[in-house]
Amino acid sequence: MAGPSGDVVAGLLNDGHAEGVARAAVAEARRRGARLRFVQVMEEGLSAKERADSDQATFRAAVRALSGSRGIPCRFEVVTGDPTATLLELTRSASAIVVGEDDESDLARTCLAHACCPVVTVPFHAA
């Protein structure tokens, strides 16, 4: 189970909504006085161009979300795998996780049901 020193994890997907998730994660990390861990999850089998495009989109979203925010230690990492399973595993050591929520994906619902830490969901219409 996560302790108070765990990072706030921002689950970033290249779905057009990474910036909203990143902004909510910055706010959550600030509120908790925690480090911020931007985690971009890529599915297997992407071409080099698709990976580069995804890297660029999510990294820019994270940088824009951090704009004007000083004093929040953060890191950015890229992992390959199933987004739901990957993010659920990260909840074991996180103080909170921030994910996007929509009607077509059950990522947020699954995280809410099975996460080992608090889950902050960002509706896509607000992202």
N, C-alpha and C positions, 0 to 999 in steps of 0.2 A: 504494500500500500504506500502511496506517495506521502512524503513528509513535507513540512513547510519549506524545506530548502530545494524542492524539486523545481525544475524549469516549467514555465508555461510553454506548451507546445502549440505551434500554429500549423495545422495540417493544410498545406498548400497543394492544390491540384491545379493543373492548367485548364481550368474550366471557365475562365472569364470572370471569376469571382474571388480570385486570390487576394486582391487588394482589400476587399471588405473583411475577409478573414484576418488578414495581416493587421489591419487597423484595430479590429476588436482584440486581437492578441496583444498588441502594444498596450492598449488600455488595461487589459487584464493583468499584464506583467507589472505595469505601473501601480495598479491597485494593490497587488499582492507584494510589491517590493521584490519581485522575482526576476531571475534571468529569463530571457526569451530565446526559444529554440524554433527557428523556422525550418520545417521539414517538408520538403517537396517530395511527393510520392509519384514515381513514374511507373507505369505498367510495363511489363516485359514486352520485348519485340519492337520497340520504337526505333526508327531509323536515326542515324546521327543527326540529320537536320531536324527531325521532330524533337529529339532530346535537346538540341541547342535552342530551338524556338521555345520549348517549355522552360528551360533554364532561364532564358532571357525574360520571359513573361513573369515568372514567379519571383525572380530576383528583383526585378524592377518594382513589382508590387510591394515587396518587403521594404525596399529602400524608400519608396514613397510613403509607406505607413510610418516609417521611422523618422521621416523628415520633421524637424522641430522637436524631436524627443531626445533629450540628452540624459545620460546617466543610466540607460537601460542596457546592461550587457546582453549581447545576443550572439548567436551563431546561426549559420545557414548550412543545411546539409541536404543532399539528394540521396534518396534511397529508391531501389527498384523493388516492386512487388505489388501485391494486392493492397489498395489503399485502406480498406477497412481493417484487415488483419494487421497491417503495419502500424496503423495509428492506435489500434487497441493495445498492441504490445507496448507502445510508448507510454501509455497511461499508467503502466506499472511504476514508473519513476517520476512522473510529472505531478506538479501541484495542480495543474488544470490543463485541459486541451480545448482548443478552439477549432471548430470545423464549420464548413458551410452546410446549409440545409436546403433541400428542395424536395419536390414531390416525386421525382423520378428515381432518386437514389435513396437507399436506406442506410447510408453511411452515418448520418447524424442519429437516426433512430437506434442503430446498433450500438453506437458509442454511448448514447444515453442509457441504454439497457445494460451494457456490459463493461463500461470503463471502470478503472480502479481509482479514478480521481474525478473531480467535478468537470462537467462538460459545458462549454459555452457554444451555443449554436448561433450562426449568423444566417438569417433568411436571405436567400439569393436576391429577392427584390430589394433588400436593404444593402446588399453588398456592393 
